[in-house]
Amino acid sequence: MDEFSLWFGTGMEHIADWNGYDHMLFLLALCGVYELKDWKKIFILISAFTIGHSITLALSVFNILRIPSPLIEFMIPVTIVITCFNHLRQITNITNQNIYLSYSMALIFGFIHGMGFSTLLRSMLGNETSIVLPLLFFNLGIEAGQAIIVIGIMLFSLFLTRVAGIRPERWKFYITSAVSGVAMLIMAERIPALFE
C-alpha cells in the first residue's frame, strides 16, 4: 500500500469511526440546521472548520502545541453544545442570525477538533523521518470523510423536510435539541478524566 493510500485511508477512517462519533456529532450540529439552498454558507462553515483543525493538527504533530488529551476530549462536546445553543437562539428568534459569528465559531472550534485528531496521528507517526506528507494525506482523508458526512446530513434533512413533510423549522429545532442533549451526556462522561 502506498503512502498516500495509507494516510488518506487512515484520515477517512478516523472521521467516520463510530468510536469518534463526537466529530460526526459536531458536523451534524454545524450543518444540520441548513438546507441545500444554503450550500454556500455550509461550504464556508466547513472551510472555516477545516482551516482551524488543519492549523492545530499541524502544530500538535510538530510538537509546537501540546494540550492534555482529557481537556481536549472534554472541550470537543463543549463545542457541540455551544454550536447548538447558537443555532437555538437563531431558530427561536431570540437574536438575529449572525452568520459571521457562526463562521468564527467554526474556525475556533476547528482548532479544538484538530488537537483531537492529532492524538491518533502522533501515535501512528512513531519513527517516521518525514511527517509532512503523512500529515497532508491524513488531513485530506479527514476532509474527504467530512464531505461525505455533510452530504449525508444534507440529503437526510432534505428527505425529512421534502418527502416526510416535517417543517424545516421543526426539524432544525429537533436536531439541535437532540444533538445538544447527547453532547451534554458526553461532557458529563468525560468530566472525571479531567481530574485523574
C-alpha positions as CSV (number, residue, x, y, z in Angstrom):
1,M,0.0,0.0,0.0
2,D,1.5,3.4,-1.0
3,E,1.9,6.2,1.5
4,F,-1.0,8.3,0.1
5,S,-3.5,5.4,0.4
6,L,-2.3,4.5,3.9
7,W,-2.6,8.0,5.4
8,F,-5.6,9.2,3.3
9,G,-7.5,6.0,4.3
10,T,-6.5,6.5,8.0
11,G,-7.8,10.0,7.9
12,M,-11.1,8.9,6.4
13,E,-11.5,6.1,8.9
14,H,-10.8,8.4,11.8
15,I,-13.5,10.9,10.9
16,A,-16.0,8.1,10.1
17,D,-15.1,5.9,13.1
18,W,-18.2,5.3,15.3
19,N,-15.9,5.4,18.4
20,G,-15.2,9.0,17.5
21,Y,-18.8,9.9,16.9
22,D,-18.3,13.3,18.6
23,H,-16.7,14.7,15.5
24,M,-19.7,13.5,13.4
25,L,-22.0,15.0,16.0
26,F,-20.2,18.3,15.6
27,L,-20.7,18.2,11.8
28,L,-24.4,17.5,12.4
29,A,-24.7,20.4,14.9
30,L,-22.8,22.7,12.5
31,C,-24.7,21.8,9.3
32,G,-28.0,20.1,10.3
33,V,-29.9,23.4,10.5
34,Y,-29.2,24.4,6.9
35,E,-30.9,23.4,3.7
36,L,-29.4,22.5,0.4
37,K,-30.1,26.1,-0.9
38,D,-27.7,27.3,1.9
39,W,-24.8,25.4,0.3
40,K,-22.6,28.5,0.1
41,K,-23.0,29.0,3.9
42,I,-22.3,25.3,4.5
43,F,-19.2,25.5,2.3
44,I,-17.8,28.5,4.2
45,L,-18.6,26.9,7.6
46,I,-16.9,23.6,6.7
47,S,-13.9,25.6,5.2
48,A,-13.6,27.6,8.4
49,F,-13.7,24.4,10.4
50,T,-11.1,22.8,8.1
51,I,-8.7,25.7,8.3
52,G,-9.0,25.7,12.1
53,H,-8.3,22.0,12.6
54,S,-5.6,21.9,9.9
55,I,-3.6,24.5,11.7
56,T,-3.8,22.9,15.1
57,L,-3.3,19.4,13.7
58,A,0.0,20.6,12.2
59,L,1.0,22.5,15.3
60,S,0.3,19.5,17.5
61,V,2.0,16.9,15.3
62,F,5.1,19.1,15.1
63,N,5.0,19.4,19.0
64,I,4.6,23.2,18.8
65,L,1.3,23.0,20.7
66,R,0.6,20.4,23.4
67,I,-2.6,20.4,25.5
68,P,-3.6,17.4,27.7
69,S,-5.8,14.9,25.9
70,P,-8.5,14.7,28.6
71,L,-9.0,18.5,28.3
72,I,-9.3,18.3,24.5
73,E,-11.7,15.4,24.7
74,F,-13.9,17.4,27.2
75,M,-13.8,20.5,25.0
76,I,-15.0,18.7,21.9
77,P,-18.6,18.2,23.2
78,V,-18.5,21.7,24.7
79,T,-18.0,23.0,21.1
80,I,-21.0,20.9,20.1
81,V,-23.2,22.3,22.9
82,I,-22.2,25.9,22.1
83,T,-22.9,25.5,18.4
84,C,-26.3,24.0,19.2
85,F,-27.2,26.9,21.6
86,N,-26.1,29.4,18.9
87,H,-28.5,27.7,16.5
88,L,-31.3,27.5,19.0
89,R,-31.1,31.2,19.6
90,Q,-31.4,31.8,15.9
91,I,-34.2,29.3,15.4
92,T,-36.3,30.8,18.3
93,N,-35.6,34.4,17.0
94,I,-34.0,35.5,20.3
95,T,-31.4,37.1,18.2
96,N,-30.9,38.0,14.6
97,Q,-28.9,35.4,12.7
98,N,-25.2,36.4,12.6
99,I,-23.6,34.1,10.1
100,Y,-20.2,35.7,10.7
101,L,-20.5,34.6,14.3
102,S,-21.1,31.1,13.1
103,Y,-18.1,31.2,10.7
104,S,-15.9,32.5,13.5
105,M,-17.1,29.8,15.9
106,A,-16.5,27.1,13.3
107,L,-12.9,28.3,12.9
108,I,-12.2,28.5,16.6
109,F,-13.9,25.1,17.3
110,G,-11.8,23.7,14.4
111,F,-8.7,24.5,16.5
112,I,-10.0,22.3,19.3
113,H,-11.0,19.4,17.0
114,G,-7.7,19.5,15.3
115,M,-6.0,18.8,18.6
116,G,-8.3,15.8,19.0
117,F,-7.3,14.4,15.6
118,S,-3.6,14.9,16.4
119,T,-3.6,12.3,19.2
120,L,-4.1,9.4,16.9
121,L,-1.8,10.8,14.2
122,R,1.1,11.5,16.6
123,S,0.9,7.9,17.9
124,M,0.8,6.4,14.4
125,L,3.7,8.5,13.0
126,G,6.2,7.0,15.5
127,N,9.6,7.0,13.9
128,E,8.6,8.4,10.5
129,T,11.5,10.5,9.2
130,S,9.3,13.0,7.4
131,I,5.9,13.8,8.7
132,V,4.9,16.5,6.2
133,L,3.4,14.1,3.6
134,P,1.6,11.8,6.1
135,L,0.2,14.9,7.8
136,L,-1.1,16.3,4.4
137,F,-2.5,12.9,3.3
138,F,-4.2,12.3,6.7
139,N,-5.8,15.7,6.6
140,L,-7.0,15.2,3.0
141,G,-8.6,11.9,4.2
142,I,-10.3,13.7,7.1
143,E,-11.7,16.3,4.6
144,A,-13.0,13.7,2.2
145,G,-14.7,11.8,5.1
146,Q,-16.1,15.1,6.4
147,A,-17.5,15.9,3.0
148,I,-19.3,12.6,2.7
149,I,-20.8,13.0,6.2
150,V,-22.0,16.6,5.4
151,I,-23.6,15.4,2.1
152,G,-25.3,12.6,4.0
153,I,-26.6,15.1,6.6
154,M,-28.0,17.4,3.9
155,L,-29.6,14.5,2.0
156,F,-31.2,13.2,5.2
157,S,-32.5,16.7,6.0
158,L,-33.9,17.1,2.5
159,F,-35.7,13.8,2.8
160,L,-37.3,14.7,6.1
161,T,-38.4,18.1,5.1
162,R,-39.4,17.5,1.5
163,V,-40.5,13.8,1.5
164,A,-41.6,13.1,5.1
165,G,-43.2,16.5,5.4
166,I,-41.5,17.8,8.5
167,R,-41.5,21.6,8.6
168,P,-37.9,22.8,8.3
169,E,-38.2,24.9,11.5
170,R,-39.3,21.9,13.5
171,W,-36.5,19.7,12.0
172,K,-33.9,22.4,12.9
173,F,-35.3,22.6,16.5
174,Y,-35.4,18.8,16.9
175,I,-32.0,18.1,15.6
176,T,-30.3,20.9,17.5
177,S,-32.0,19.9,20.8
178,A,-31.2,16.2,20.3
179,V,-27.5,16.8,19.4
180,S,-27.0,19.2,22.3
181,G,-28.5,16.6,24.7
182,V,-26.2,13.9,23.5
183,A,-23.2,16.3,23.7
184,M,-24.1,17.2,27.3
185,L,-24.1,13.5,28.2
186,I,-20.6,13.1,26.6
187,M,-19.4,16.1,28.6
188,A,-20.6,14.5,31.8
189,E,-18.9,11.2,31.0
190,R,-15.6,13.0,30.4
191,I,-15.5,15.2,33.4
192,P,-13.8,12.5,35.7
193,A,-10.9,12.2,33.3
194,L,-10.1,15.9,33.9
195,F,-9.2,15.2,37.5
196,E,-7.2,12.0,37.0
